[in-house]
Amino acid sequence: MFDVIIVGGGVSGLSAAIFTANAGLKTLVLNDGKSQITRVSSVQNIPGFPEGISGEEWIQRAKQQVEKFKGTLKDEKVVEVIKNDEGTFEVKTESETYQTKYLVIATNVNKDLLTPFGYEAVVNSYVPNNKAKSIPNIPFTGETSVENLYMAGLVTEIPSQVSVSLGQGAAVGIAVVSKEKGTPYMWHDL
């Protein structure tokens, strides 16, 4: 059983995973494809990279950080999510079934996973193409009305900007850790 499963290995999912894994929570990131950022040749809006960084390189570096803190990354497509009577989640992929206490949905593609929980995607008013859809009224820290279910990234109604997704993913990771530990979580390097 995992403490945290994050569905989506893009910007917000990996950002959340860095925080949960660093805090010692047994973290699994399930990703079934390439994040949208991997198609970007030079991301210019991430502080600390004045010359830019390719989306693919950023994803690889973030994955290394998750693994550095003992998080697990798997390339598997999630096909169903169920909340058990015990209050935990069962996450089914095409090949495995996993159990977790906390679930973070951080995919901008497979929003159907949220339908059983009563969530329906609408057009994201922050994305000008009027095609991107998100779940409205989710706070920046990702909490939902379903106990221990969180959302991160463009599945929530945030602007489609890397830095915003990074920060929101981190805020979700911190919210999960704070709830699990029963105290506000702070991570400051020495």
Secondary structure, DSSP 8 states (H G I E B T S, - for coil): -EEEEEE--SHHHHHHHHHHHHTT--EEEEE-S--GGGG-S-B--STT-TT-B-HHHHHHHHHHHHHHTT-EEEE--EEEEEE-TTS-EEEEESS-EEEEEEEEE--SS-GGGGGGGT---EE-TTSTTS--EEBTT--TT-B-SSTTEEE-GGGBS--S-HHHHHHHHHHHHHHHHHHHHTS-------
